[in-house]
Amino acid sequence: MKKWISIAMFAALTVGTIVCGTVAGLRGRHLKDMRQTVTEQRMIIDSLLKRRMTVVDVKLNVTDKSRFAIYGRYNRGTISVPNERTYTLEIDSFSLKTMK
C-alpha cells in the first residue's frame, strides 16, 4: 500500500514539474515578445518625435440657415431657422512646401 502511495506521489510531482516548466517557458517567450514589441514602438515614437512639425490653427465660422419642412394633413410649409454655429476643423497631417 505504501508503495502505491509513493508511486502516486512521485507521478504527481513529475506531472507538476513538467506543467510548471511548460508554463514558465511559455511565459518567458511571451515576455520576450512583449519586450521586443515595446522596443519597436519606442523606436517608432522616437522617430516621430524627431520630425520637423508645423502647427497650424484653423478656425471655420459657418452660418447655418437650416429649413425644416412640415408635411402634415392640413399644414404645409417651411420654417426658416437661422442658426449660427462655429465648427472647428482639425488637420491631422499635411505636407507643406516652401518655394524660394
C-alpha positions, 0 to 999 in steps of 0.5 A: 500500500505504501508503495502505491502511495509513493508511486502516486506521489512521485507521478504527481510531482513529475506531472507538476514539474513538467506543467510548471516548466511548460508554463514558465517557458511559455511565459518567458517567450511571451515576455520576450515578445512583449519586450521586443514589441515595446522596443519597436514602438519606442523606436517608432515614437522616437522617430516621430518625435524627431520630425520637423512639425508645423502647427497650424490653427484653423478656425471655420465660422459657418452660418447655418440657415437650416429649413425644416419642412412640415408635411402634415394633413392640413399644414404645409410649409417651411420654417426658416431657422437661422442658426449660427454655429462655429465648427472647428476643423482639425488637420491631422497631417499635411505636407507643406512646401516652401518655394524660394 
